[in-house]
């Protein structure tokens, strides 16, 4: 059974979010008096767990190639097992919650087969942008700019039963180690999921495809430490969250660019080497125009900086 969030476009999209290639958060209603909510939470002994599963489904659906569908990147429908693996929540929560959420009493998700639709091939709606607008959606747009994406606050909209419409901003998203493992299985295959990304990285060096991307995060943070940077556990986890938001090809570009700048004198010592979390937010590895890259001021290398390169080279040689 392939599921999708019912009325996703009506409850979770606005005129502005439809312009975005990728959502980094989904709004959740604070209204807790709807019939569907009460049925979900109080109608089963594991009701609160089922609500937690529901919120995580919203997060998963928001990052799908066709937003709102509970479909994996490979085109296969999500199951209780795959949702558990992706969200790090117990599989039994999803196994119990899926039929309840699809029931007429709650109806927050629907089966594509039951509605007469066929599952669409991921990517047939570029960037996962819904193909139509909901003219009845009331919007209150506020331009909040976060790094390279525009994030908007949209006025809450409810259905007649007080449908709880969801919400987790980037600062609230749980760090998911299993998501890293899921990404790792597909790494090494540069398979852009939208035209913009394909154009951006069409000149990626062929050598990037040979990197063991499964261990790329560990090498990335290790390289930075070898270059003299120090991290708290919180800084590492926050940086990991941003790292997971990028596609496989972007991860490769990020790592290669960071390593190159550690070696070629772009960052002459640890004082000029950025923390990986800050670096991930700059987009410094992205081309701007044809063949033009955003680069910081290059500072001449000194003999005292050679220890940085030696440490980084030793670290990387041990990882290969």
C-alpha positions in Angstrom: 0.0 0.0 0.0 1.3 3.4 -1.0 0.2 6.2 1.4 0.2 9.9 1.1 -0.8 12.7 3.5 -4.4 13.7 2.7 -4.9 17.2 1.4 -1.2 17.9 1.7 -1.3 20.9 -0.7 -4.2 22.4 1.2 -2.8 22.1 4.7 1.0 22.3 4.3 1.7 24.3 1.2 1.4 28.0 0.4 2.1 30.1 -2.7 5.6 30.6 -1.5 6.5 27.1 -0.3 5.5 25.9 -3.7 8.5 27.9 -5.1 10.9 26.0 -2.8 12.8 23.0 -4.1 13.1 21.6 -0.5 11.2 22.2 2.7 13.2 22.4 5.9 10.2 22.5 8.3 6.5 21.9 8.4 4.0 23.8 10.5 1.9 21.8 13.0 -1.4 23.1 14.4 -1.6 23.9 18.1 -5.3 23.1 18.1 -5.9 19.9 20.1 -9.7 19.8 20.1 -10.4 18.2 16.7 -12.3 14.9 16.5 -9.4 13.3 14.6 -6.8 14.2 17.2 -9.0 12.9 20.0 -9.7 9.7 18.2 -6.0 9.2 17.4 -4.7 9.9 20.9 -7.5 8.5 23.1 -8.9 5.7 20.8 -6.0 3.3 21.4 -3.7 2.4 24.3 -0.7 3.5 22.2 -2.4 6.7 21.0 0.3 9.1 22.0 2.9 6.9 20.2 0.7 7.0 17.1 0.6 10.8 17.3 4.4 10.8 17.4 4.5 8.5 14.4 2.1 10.9 12.6 4.4 13.9 13.2 7.4 12.0 11.9 5.4 11.0 8.8 4.9 14.7 8.1 8.6 15.3 8.2 9.2 12.4 5.9 6.5 13.5 3.5 7.9 17.0 3.4 11.2 15.8 2.1 9.8 13.4 -0.5 10.5 14.0 -4.1 6.8 14.5 -4.6 5.9 16.2 -1.4 3.1 14.7 0.6 3.7 11.1 -0.6 5.1 8.5 1.8 7.4 7.2 -0.9 11.2 6.4 -0.7 13.8 7.9 -3.0 13.9 4.7 -5.0 10.2 5.0 -5.8 9.1 2.2 -3.4 6.3 3.0 -0.9 7.3 3.5 2.7 6.4 0.7 5.1 6.3 0.6 8.8 9.8 -0.9 8.7 11.3 1.8 6.4 9.6 4.6 8.3 11.1 3.1 11.5 14.5 3.0 10.0 14.3 6.5 8.7 12.9 8.1 11.9 14.5 5.9 14.5 11.0 5.3 16.1 9.7 1.8 16.9 8.3 -0.1 13.9 5.2 -1.2 15.8 4.2 2.5 16.2 3.9 2.8 12.4 2.4 -0.6 11.9 -0.4 0.3 14.3 -0.7 4.0 13.3 -0.9 3.6 9.5 -4.3 1.8 9.3 -5.7 4.1 12.0 -4.6 7.3 10.3 -6.1 6.0 7.0 -9.4 5.0 8.7 -12.6 7.0 7.9 -12.7 8.1 11.6 -9.4 9.9 11.3 -8.5 10.1 7.6 -5.3 12.0 7.8 -3.6 9.8 5.3 -5.0 7.9 2.2 -3.9 5.0 0.1 -3.2 5.9 -3.5 -4.6 2.6 -4.8 -7.8 3.2 -2.8 -8.3 6.7 -4.3 -7.8 5.3 -7.9 -4.4 6.9 -8.3 -1.2 5.2 -9.4 2.1 5.9 -7.6 4.0 8.5 -9.5 7.6 8.0 -10.4 9.8 10.2 -8.1 10.9 13.3 -9.9 8.0 13.7 -12.2 7.1 16.8 -10.3 10.3 18.8 -10.4 11.6 19.6 -7.0 8.6 17.9 -5.4 6.6 21.1 -6.1 2.8 20.4 -6.1 1.4 21.1 -9.5 -1.6 23.1 -8.4 -2.5 25.9 -6.0 -5.1 26.0 -3.3 -6.9 29.3 -3.8 -8.7 29.1 -0.5 -5.5 28.9 1.6 -5.1 32.0 3.8 -1.5 33.1 3.9 0.4 35.4 6.1 3.9 35.5 4.6 6.9 36.8 6.4 10.2 36.7 4.7 12.6 34.9 6.9 15.8 34.1 5.1 17.9 31.2 6.3 21.1 30.6 4.3 20.2 30.0 0.7 16.5 29.2 1.1 13.5 31.4 1.9 11.5 30.1 4.8 8.0 31.4 5.4 5.6 31.4 8.3 2.1 30.6 7.1 -1.1 31.3 9.0 -2.6 28.1 10.5 -5.3 26.4 8.5 -7.5 23.7 9.8 -10.1 21.4 8.2 -13.6 21.1 9.6 -12.5 18.4 12.1 -9.6 20.5 13.4 -7.0 18.5 11.5 -3.7 18.9 13.3 -1.3 20.2 10.6 2.1 19.9 11.8 5.5 21.3 12.6 9.1 21.0 13.1 11.6 23.7 12.3 15.2 22.9 11.5 16.2 23.7 15.1 13.7 21.1 16.3 14.5 18.3 13.9 15.8 15.3 15.8 19.3 14.2 14.8 18.9 10.9 13.0 21.9 8.6 12.9 19.9 5.9 10.9 19.1 8.6 8.3 22.9 8.9 7.8 23.1 5.2 7.3 20.2 5.3 4.8 21.9 8.1 2.9 25.2 6.2 2.9 23.7 3.1 1.1 23.0 5.3 -1.9 26.2 7.3 -1.8 28.7 7.0 -4.6 25.8 7.3 -7.1 25.6 10.9 -8.3 21.9 10.9 -9.1 20.6 14.5 -9.1 17.0 14.8 -8.0 16.2 18.1 -9.7 17.3 20.1 -12.7 18.8 22.9 -10.6 21.1 20.5 -8.8 22.1 18.7 -12.0 23.1 21.9 -13.6 25.0 23.1 -10.5 27.1 20.0 -10.4 27.4 18.9 -14.0 31.1 19.6 -13.9 31.8 17.6 -10.7 35.2 15.9 -11.0 35.0 12.3 -11.9 37.3 11.4 -8.9 34.5 12.4 -6.6 32.5 9.3 -7.6 35.3 7.1 -6.3 35.2 8.4 -2.7 33.8 6.1 -0.1 30.9 8.3 0.8 29.7 6.0 3.6 32.5 7.3 5.8 32.5 10.8 4.3 31.0 12.5 7.3 33.6 11.0 9.6 36.4 12.0 7.3 34.9 15.5 6.9 34.8 16.2 10.6 38.1 14.4 11.1 39.8 16.5 8.5 38.6 19.7 10.2 39.9 18.5 13.6 43.3 17.6 12.0 43.3 21.2 10.7 43.2 22.4 14.3 39.5 22.9 14.9 37.8 21.7 18.2 34.2 20.7 18.6 31.7 20.1 21.4 29.3 17.2 21.0 26.5 19.7 20.4 28.4 21.4 17.6 29.0 18.1 15.9 25.3 17.0 16.1 24.1 20.4 14.7 26.5 20.2 11.9 25.4 16.6 11.2 21.8 17.8 10.9 22.8 20.3 8.2 25.0 17.7 6.5 22.1 15.2 6.1 20.0 17.9 4.4 22.3 17.8 1.3 22.2 15.3 -1.5 24.9 12.7 -2.2 26.5 14.8 -5.0 26.5 17.9 -2.8 28.2 16.0 0.1 31.0 15.0 -2.3 31.4 18.5 -3.5 31.5 19.9 0.0 34.1 17.4 1.2 36.3 17.9 -1.8 36.2 21.7 -1.6 36.9 21.8 2.2 39.8 19.4 1.8 41.3 21.4 -1.1 41.1 24.6 0.8 42.9 23.0 3.8 45.7 21.9 1.5 46.2 24.8 -1.0 46.6 27.7 1.4 43.1 29.1 1.1 42.9 28.8 4.9 46.5 29.4 6.1 45.9 28.1 9.6 43.3 27.0 12.1 42.3 30.5 12.8 41.1 30.9 9.2 39.6 27.4 8.8 35.8 27.5 9.4 34.0 25.1 11.6 32.2 22.6 9.5 28.8 23.7 10.7 29.5 27.3 9.6 31.0 26.1 6.4 27.9 24.1 5.5 25.7 27.2 5.8 27.9 29.4 3.5 27.4 27.5 0.3 31.1 28.3 -0.5 31.4 25.2 -2.7 28.6 26.2 -5.1 29.4 27.7 -8.5 28.2 31.2 -9.1 27.8 31.6 -12.8 29.8 29.7 -15.3 33.1 28.4 -13.9 33.1 31.0 -11.0 33.3 29.9 -7.4 32.8 31.8 -4.2 36.2 31.8 -2.5 37.5 33.6 0.6 40.6 35.7 0.5 43.7 33.5 0.1 46.3 34.1 2.7 50.0 33.0 2.0 51.2 29.9 3.7 53.9 30.1 6.2 56.3 27.4 7.5 54.4 27.3 10.7 51.3 26.1 8.8 53.0 23.0 7.5 52.0 21.1 10.6 48.3 21.6 9.7 48.9 20.0 6.3 50.9 17.1 7.7 48.3 16.3 10.3 45.5 16.4 7.7 47.4 14.3 5.2 48.3 11.7 7.8 44.6 11.5 8.9 43.4 11.0 5.4 46.1 8.5 4.5 45.0 6.4 7.4 41.3 6.5 6.3 42.0 5.3 2.8 
